Amino acid sequence: MKRVSEKFYLSNKLPPYVFNVVNEMKAEARRRGEDIIDLGMGNPDLATPEPIVSKMIEATLNPRNHRYSASRGIPKLREALARRYSRHWGVSLDPDREVVATIGAKEGLAHLMMTVLGPDELAIVPEPAYPIHCQSVTIAGGRVLRVVAKNADDLLDKLSVAIKRERPRVLLISFPNNPTGECVNIGFFEEVVALAHRYGVLVIHDFAYADIVFDGYRAPSILEVEGAKEVAVEIFSMSKSYNMAGWRVGFCAGNSETIAALTRVKSYMDYGIFQPIQIAAIIALNECDEFVRETAREYEKRRDVLVDALAQAGWIVDKPRAGMFVWAAIPERFQSLGSLEFAKLLLSEAGVAISPGIGFGERGDGFVRFALVENEQRIRQAMRAVKRLLKG
Ligand SMILES: Cc1ncc(COP(=O)(O)O)c(C=O)c1O
């Protein structure tokens, strides 16, 4: 039989996942019986709150919930998301026209980009970035312009120059940021929305870490800005706020034309999230605010343990005000290794898995990312091992 040509496969255009290198080493070490402390992937270790799990079980026992569900999300789920936005961010959303449920943020982002970006159209993405931010553009057949900035103010300056010159179709941003932990205030979004209005750009804001905030910081929604709904959509995820990463529930909310377009595309792609999960997610959004605050407090404690212990080892890094990660410049002595080799060294010599910054783009190569996904005691244990390595 003639072999099918793979020349045009989309997979050829997607780089291999850098994180797999460390993941495979981790799996091998574990097979050898070594105790590896895993601060690599941002995969929440805390349990989904009990009322959500109970509701899921109850709804699963009802055969009516076993059928195909609504691709765009059942009405009560979209209403619950709208209420959540009104309560937390003072944003009013029409659940029918301005909200669509997605199978997690990742699926939502990928299909959204396919929906809004035409062949060879340009999307601007600040770097370092969560990998799907750039790769969704490749999947959609578009072009990415990566913008590198020192901080949020610098980013605004660079974005305004790039948008004026390049006239992109889309700008994809995300704050609180993964991996850097960078946060912005509402003034930042006001400037972005003004730029989007001036140059006709669609802004996609990935708000996956909306609720994982520390030290009294409140993460603003871009939709709080007046006029934002004319130019922007926001992606909200249940994965981190409610420890529901495996459940796959997210949303896209905001600009009604964009929501209608994504809803149409998704109606051909999927039949919706398993209905018991949607029903349980309604309980989460309506009744679990205190669980969300507790989760944030837990990450805050872990952040303190990790950053303080690093400081004792002579590795000084800033405490992020939000997110699940500590983004750390590689210590001087190890800089020349680059982030992948340094991550491998930490794994083999200290038994600690972390993410190499290069996985978030070239600009990330001088850094590594610690995910706060082990308990305080395990983080302390990891930091003792890191200290030994640094002092050795
Ligand atoms: C910035 C960002 N967006 C989206 C996601 C994925 O969210 P979901 O689980 O809803 O697909 C992550 C997960 O790590 C993330 O860091």
The ligand as an ORCA input file, in Angstrom:
! r2SCAN-3c Opt
* xyz 0 1
  C      -2.287     30.620     31.437
  C      -3.020     29.342     31.393
  N      -4.116     29.234     30.637
  C      -4.823     28.094     30.569
  C      -4.429     26.985     31.277
  C      -5.227     25.716     31.126
  O      -6.434     25.810     31.756
  P      -7.520     24.662     31.565
  O      -7.181     23.581     32.536
  O      -8.808     25.341     31.886
  O      -7.440     24.194     30.154
  C      -3.306     27.023     32.078
  C      -2.888     25.819     32.823
  O      -1.829     25.668     33.313
  C      -2.582     28.231     32.131
  O      -1.484     28.329     32.868
*
